[in-house]
Amino acid sequence: MSRKPSFANLRGTSPALKQTAAGTPGAGEAIDKTPLSRQGRKQIAGFFSPEMSFAMHMLARRQGRSLQALMTEAFNDVLRKHGESPVGD
């Protein structure tokens, strides 16, 4: 007997799969759990020093803005610096 569970045993345990199996919202349709704020967007990630992370989070906190808003501003500034049009958010 295997000590590790098989992924096959997980079928039917996921809420998304249960809803699909039950016929809601539609049999065979995948349920998109992506939050509305992320739909139609792509993630950009990077690794930075702890000092950079702390500084960016503190600046965001002081300005009452999100880290994502600051990153958008920074990326648009880089685009302008290199002669490209800023994209916005």
Secondary structure, DSSP 8 states (H G I E B T S, - for coil): --SS--GGGGTTTSHHHHHHHHTSS-TT-------GGGTT---------HHHHHHHHHHHHHHT--HHHHHHHHHHHHHHHTT------
